[in-house]
Amino acid sequence: MSFVKSRILDQLANSYPNFLRRDLEKTLNLVLDEIIKAIAKGENVQIRDFGSFKSRQLKARIGRNPKDGSRIEIPAKQSVQWKISKELFQKLNQDTNQDE
């Protein structure tokens, strides 16, 4: 099952019942929009205990069409790179480390 924006909103609404759902939705959208704007400007975004996002440039290259094997030119483009925080990495791997 995917953890999608609507589930985050549901969790917020359950955790903060005294706030209106539409206000929580506006707040969530504002936070996500600011993250997107910062990455689009080339700024790094760091969320403590979660990870960091940064924009990276992918070079133009020659690829192949998997259907017929013909060569195609793939243009340069922007991509987002995410790096996990040490804290999250440790939380994800604490069960596997205890078994050893």
C-alpha positions as CSV (number, residue, x, y, z in Angstrom):
1,M,0.0,0.0,0.0
2,S,1.3,3.5,-0.8
3,F,1.5,6.3,1.6
4,V,-0.1,9.1,-0.3
5,K,-1.0,12.8,0.5
6,S,-4.6,11.9,1.4
7,R,-3.3,9.5,4.1
8,I,-1.0,12.2,5.5
9,L,-4.0,14.5,5.6
10,D,-6.1,11.8,7.3
11,Q,-3.4,11.3,9.9
12,L,-3.2,15.1,10.6
13,A,-7.0,15.3,10.9
14,N,-7.0,12.5,13.4
15,S,-4.1,13.9,15.4
16,Y,-5.5,17.4,15.4
17,P,-9.3,17.2,15.6
18,N,-9.7,20.8,16.7
19,F,-8.3,22.1,13.3
20,L,-10.5,22.2,10.3
21,R,-9.6,19.6,7.6
22,R,-9.5,22.3,4.9
23,D,-7.0,24.3,7.0
24,L,-4.8,21.2,7.4
25,E,-5.0,20.6,3.7
26,K,-3.9,24.1,2.9
27,T,-1.0,23.8,5.3
28,L,0.1,20.5,3.8
29,N,-0.1,21.9,0.3
30,L,1.8,25.0,1.3
31,V,4.7,22.9,2.8
32,L,4.9,20.6,-0.3
33,D,4.7,23.6,-2.7
34,E,7.6,25.4,-0.8
35,I,9.7,22.2,-1.0
36,I,9.0,21.9,-4.8
37,K,9.8,25.6,-5.4
38,A,13.1,25.4,-3.5
39,I,14.2,22.3,-5.4
40,A,13.1,23.9,-8.7
41,K,15.4,26.9,-7.9
42,G,18.3,24.6,-7.3
43,E,18.3,24.9,-3.5
44,N,18.8,21.9,-1.3
45,V,16.0,20.9,1.1
46,Q,16.8,19.2,4.3
47,I,14.2,17.7,6.6
48,R,15.9,16.6,9.9
49,D,15.6,13.0,10.8
50,F,14.1,12.2,7.3
51,G,16.6,13.1,4.5
52,S,17.5,15.8,2.0
53,F,16.5,16.6,-1.5
54,K,18.5,18.3,-4.2
55,S,18.2,18.9,-7.9
56,R,20.7,17.4,-10.3
57,Q,21.3,17.8,-14.0
58,L,21.2,14.6,-16.1
59,K,23.3,14.8,-19.2
60,A,22.0,14.3,-22.7
61,R,22.8,10.8,-24.0
62,I,22.1,8.3,-26.7
63,G,19.6,5.5,-25.8
64,R,17.9,2.6,-27.5
65,N,14.2,2.0,-28.2
66,P,13.6,-1.3,-26.5
67,K,10.9,-2.2,-29.0
68,D,12.9,-2.0,-32.2
69,G,16.5,-1.3,-31.0
70,S,16.8,2.0,-32.9
71,R,19.1,4.7,-31.4
72,I,17.3,7.7,-30.0
73,E,18.7,10.9,-28.5
74,I,17.6,11.5,-24.9
75,P,17.9,15.2,-24.0
76,A,19.4,16.6,-20.8
77,K,16.9,17.1,-18.0
78,Q,16.6,17.9,-14.3
79,S,16.0,15.2,-11.7
80,V,15.6,15.1,-7.9
81,Q,18.0,13.1,-5.8
82,W,17.0,12.1,-2.2
83,K,19.5,11.0,0.4
84,I,18.3,9.3,3.6
85,S,19.2,10.8,7.0
86,K,21.4,8.8,9.4
87,E,18.5,8.7,11.9
88,L,16.0,7.2,9.4
89,F,18.6,4.8,8.1
90,Q,19.2,3.6,11.7
91,K,15.5,3.2,12.4
92,L,15.0,1.2,9.2
93,N,17.9,-1.1,10.0
94,Q,17.6,-1.5,13.8
95,D,15.7,-4.8,13.6
96,T,18.3,-6.3,11.2
97,N,21.2,-5.2,13.4
98,Q,19.7,-6.8,16.5
99,D,19.4,-10.2,14.8
100,E,23.2,-10.4,14.3
